[in-house]
Amino acid sequence: MKAPPKTLAMALAVLGLLGTRDVLAADLKHHLIAAMDAPDGRSEGELSGRMAEFFKGQTRSSAPVRVQVRTLRKFATAGCARLEATLIQDEVPTKDGKRIPLAVRYELNLCRDGQPPSEGIDLDAASRVLSGETPGQ
């Protein structure tokens, strides 16, 4: 199933916020780290503060925003894991006047320090891409 452009944009915005030190994403970061530490690898609850207000502004719904995080796998580096996060909100208005539940689900690799793990990353290839080199150069 193809994600609507607005849903994809919201997911990318949320991921971008996680990479900052801004308090906007502090509540979500708490749930991500809590899932890493939980014996069952899960954390869930209601988002509050600026992150929830940002999400509500994007969806035009005042309903609470819930978050569910589960650990998909742990990396060899201590404190690093692959996580699946789902942001859920009911009563999101559609263009035709209906109100529907919305779930934005994404996966990310994260370490406790907020950075992605280096495990599995080809740093040489990443360096070439970032410097603008084309493959085969």
N, C-alpha and C positions, 0 to 999 in steps of 0.2 A: 504494500500500500504506500502510495506516495504522500509525503507530508505536505500540507498546504504551505505556501510560501511564508505566511505570517507565523505559523507554528515553528517552522524551521528558523526563522529570524529570531523568535523568542528564545529558542533553545540555544542559538549561538550567542545571544546577548547574555543569557544566564551563564554560559561557559566563560564568556569574556569577563564577567564580573567575578567569577571564582578565581581568576588569575590575578586579581588586584588585591591590594591590602585594604580596600575600602570596607567600611562596616556594613555596607549595603548587603553583602553576601555572607556576613558573619553567621547568621542563623543557619543558613544552608550548609556552610562549611562545618558547623558544629555537628549536623546530622551526618555528613559524609565521614567525618573522623569518628563519630560515635559508632557508625556501622563497622568501621575497621576494627574497633576495640571490642565490640559486642561478641559474646560467645557464639551467638547464632548468626553473626554477620549482618544484622539488620538494625535499622533505626527508622522511626517514623514519628510524625507529629504534625503540628500546625505551624506554618511559617508565620512570623510576626515581623513587625518593624518595616524598615524601608524596602526590603526585598519583597515582602508580601504586597506592599503598596505599589511597587513597580509592576509586579505581575498583574495585579488587579487593574491597574491603569491600562495595560496592554489588552486585557480581555474585556474590559468594560463591565466587569462583574464585581459586586461587593461581597460575594460569598467567600468564606475562608479558603485559604490555599493550604492544602495538605502536601506533605512530602513523605515519600517512602524511598529508603535507600537500602540496597542489599549488596553485599560483597560477592562479586562473581569469582574472584580468585586473588590470592595473595602472591606478591612477587618475592623473589629471593631476598631483595633488599628489605630490611626490617622497616615496618611502618609504611609500606607501599602496597597498594591494591588496585585491582580493576573493580570499579563500582558501577552499579546501575542506579540512577536516580530518576524518580518519577514525581513530577509536580502535578497535582490534581485539583481541579476547581469545578464546582457545580454551577449551574445557572449562568452559563456563558451565552450571551446573546448572539444569534446568527443574523445574517443579512435579511432572512425572510421572517424575522420576528420570533423565532423559536428560542428556547433556552435549553442548552445541552450541557452535559458534563464534558470537560476538556482534560486530557492527560498529555503531558509533554514528557517523553521518556528519552533519556540519553545515557550513554556510557562514557566513562572517563577513567584514565589512569591517574592516580593521585597518591602523593606521599603526605605524611603528617605535617611536613613543613610547607605544604601548599603547592609544591612543585611536582611535575610529572616525574615518574621514575625513568632512569636512563636505560633500564633493562629492555632489550628488544629494539632499541633505536639504533639505526645505522647513522652514527654521527657524521661520518664522511659524506654520505648522501645528503643528509640534512644541510650540511655546510654548503655543499654545491648548489642546492636549491636556493638557499638564502642568499648566496652570492650572485644568483642569476645565471649560473652555468646551465647549459642544456645537457641532457643525458648523452654520454659518449664523448664529451669533451675531455 
